[in-house]
């Protein structure tokens, strides 16, 4: 599953970047656990957690479609949308004070990818 591995690797690197931002924010604020009502740290934590919440389902669906023989172009399309969505959302929350358009675009892309991939998995499961 080299296509799923590509997107898993890229999303894994994004998780590392967002995690380092959380650690740096905690150190700068002197907060060992949680966010201590620090709004910037809260945004960084949510950027990291949101990636951890949504990326796994996208990757599972992508992997199932790849294992089921879905065309490479479709897999790259889905993986690209997932990656773009997670990058936009992670940037909006983890690197800016307020970037609502990028945050919304990131969630729309992520939800679209998951919905389309889920429908494709159902089609694969029902019709082969």
Secondary structure, 3 states (H helix, E strand, C coil): CHHHHHHHHHHHHHHHHHHHHHHHHHHHHCCCCCCCCCHHHHHHHHHHHHHHHHHHHHHHHHHHHHHCCCCHHHHHHHHHHHHHHHHHHHHHHHCCCCCHHHHHHHHHHHHHHHHHHHHHHHHHHHHC
